[in-house]
Amino acid sequence: MGIGSDLMQGLGLADPVVRLGVTGLSRAGKTVFITSLVANLMDRGRMHALRAAADGSLKAAWLQPQPDDTVPRFDFERHLAALTGPSPHWPDGTRHVSQLRLSMRTEPRGLFSGLRGPQVLHLDIVDYPGEWLLDLRLMDRDFGEWSAEVLARIEGRPLAGDYLQAVARLDPGDRLHEPAAQALAEAYTAHLQAAREAGWSDCTPGRFLIPGELAGSPALTFAPLPENLQDGRLYKEFRRRFDAYKSRVVKPFFRDHFARIDRQVVLVDVLGAIHQGPRAVEDMRHAMADILTAFRPGRAGWLAQLLGTRRVERILFAATKADHLHHVQHNRLTAIASAMLREARDRADFSGARTEAMSIAALRATTEDMIRQNGEELPAVRGRLLDGRQAALYPGELPADPAALLHPARDGAESWLDGDYAVMNFAPAPMTARPGDGPPHIRLDRAAEFLIGDRL
């Protein structure tokens, strides 16, 4: 939507538009979320908590050509076929920005329904990699600050030792040698990729993981260096490239896409972090805090200048994969996500922006079961694994008090005192749906009510 359509909206001459940004931290399920959300807004039989669907005021929803001709279209039809076809499977993850427009027709009900005719609301969904969102934290840091933060936290993470050994061999008097610079950047990128695969959240710069057309460019050929090298040529060149990355890669992305978002959902795999252990949970908590700080309305600096008077009105942090738990544990998962979010909220003044945390499953892949273990009945879930086998999972009992997880994580514990939390990778289940039903889910309707219910 360009300046002209913004003006038309302001004058009341065009249908209203809500731009919903969808992103997620590692393996949180952005593509599945968007696909299931759109499918369930078009076939609303399972959307009971969305008030406009429940009371019948939402009459129809249909896809339209997207308004931005230079942005790839989100491939809804192909992704839906992958999830609901004869051999259901998870679709490919997000590799670039994409967009989809869903138009919804509403008819007011009640006492004043005769005063207003049918209205159309356009929902423009903008999908972008979560790794790019984390680059927001780079904008308020110089190369020295960023390097110090990274080097302080990566010890013990996958392949970090290889990179740290390579850095230890550097000398401030070394001349700038491009193959050596590329080797350092490649070693650091290998660490980032391994860390993301192992469930770590804070893996910046994000374009190192999803470089696209920038692969091999100088803008992606730098890495964090210690302060003792700051007088060397390599340090000075990496600092210049870090600044170029911020100005030529990060800032244009947020200017062109992020600055126009009205509502935002951030998907987080809290269960995956818990499975990885306390350090992964603390890493995710820090990442959530940085994200919320970046969204803070009225914040001084470059982002406020981009946003101007426009505000991100609502931000939802959704803990995904709730279907990996029996429903008796859903409240505990939500409480943990809320506690992580609460600590992030304390770092920001939102000036009226609403934030929320909930646990969801955009596509339910399991059924609930009770299994017997050591003479005890345990609430479990059952589903099809990626290799086709059927399996039941009891992941362990989440604590009733989130502090039982967050305190050890903050204190740097290496493992949970009460044992490990299991995780399985379930495949989508074959679908059987009545006419008018979208894909099965857990609380996707509540997420939709929070994000857009007021506008319907």
Protein Blocks (a to p, Z undefined) as FASTA:
>chain_A
ZZklmmmmmnopaccdddddddddehkommmmmmmmmmmmmmmmlmmmlmklmnopambd
cddddfblkbccddfklmmmmmmmmbdcdddddfbdcddddddddddedjklmmpccddd
ddddddddfklmmmmmmmmpcfklmmmmmmmmmgopahklmmmmmmmmpcfklccdfklm
mmmmmmmmmmmmmmmmnopablcdfklmmnmjmgoiaklmccdddfklmmpmklmmmmmm
mmmmmmmmmmmmmmmmmmmcfbdcddddfklmmmnomklmmmmmmmmmmmmmmmpghiac
jklmmnmmaccfbdcdddehklmpcfklmmmmmmmmmmmmmmmmmmpceehpacdddddd
fbacbdcddddeehiacdddddddfkopacdddebjadfblklmmmmmmnopabdfkbpc
dddddddddddddehiacddehklmmmmmmmmmmZZ
